[in-house]
């Protein structure tokens, strides 16, 4: 069995900590046993390791989030990269084409698709293993894993059963009759009485099933070919495009802990501390959480049932029960990400100004982690000045290698090739000036420092 983990998202529901580059699964707010914090994607990856499933797992993510996945999971994390953000059907089609044409996966092999962000325990992944046998032994086109409802929720979809049958000893599956998307409470209660399950967004199928469906729709099954026309695929969910049209679907129940940490309200329920970052919460502030990424303290006195979240992106103060409204309030906002985590470290925007003559200035605080490097590249529409605040490293400008240290000022003209490697962790201020201060104005020459050094010695 191969596992595809869907890691996408626009980052609006947990604003201001999340943004288009750093969506909710990358926020390090969940405390581990050793007291350190980890993100949702790190937690899921570690749980896959604990049940020996990580070696057969792949992360499907967009180009804009590839760097942060590698930063958090390691440079060897197996990625399937989408050229642009799309819905779950195109993402699963692209991942299927990658497994078939790039990894030579047998079309008879079972593929299991999981979301990246559920809060679950080890038994969830043990139950995932059962799905492989269910697909193979039931003859179903698709097998799902559904959660046993604990209350008639209006927030989740329901898998409505047709009948129950035995399979492989004490494991069983139900044949699915239909689906109901976020029903009203009375209807949800009726579904529960019929034995319905919450739809957890977990799908399993033979790779051949997906490839056949793609060919029928005229979708290429070769990864490179599909990647080139990816923007032409319909933006539709896998549920609507595939699952609800399939003829033979079964589901297995999952009894363990499962929670969607999609809002500040649900996320703070699973945080082991009420305060992250600088701040004070008074003792008479009940059920209040502060998550502060700024270098200034936040103080809360005698205010209960709220969340305060602050980052360079902005500040949110919300009643927890209403915190989900932030997604709609921010849906039309076109924001530059003010903090971003990349494969080599991270940066924070300190200031940005656009002048009437179309001239822009952007000031960043940049941290390159020890042993890592920023790619060798050049920009056609901007110049830069870097001031090294701490650390030592190697800097290449126009194929010339220099050693740099605290106090050095590096000037990078428009069009000049440049890159930097941290020998020890490097922190510097970058001031960019030009007519287009975006990542689009970057031409990559070499990714690794070994390539850069080899090029400079020619």
Order of alpha helices (4+ residues) and beta strands (2+ residues): beta-beta-beta-alpha-beta-alpha-beta-alpha-beta-beta-alpha-beta-beta-beta-alpha-beta-alpha-alpha-alpha-beta-beta-alpha-beta-beta-beta-beta-beta-beta-alpha-beta-beta-beta-beta-beta-beta-beta-beta-beta-beta-beta-alpha
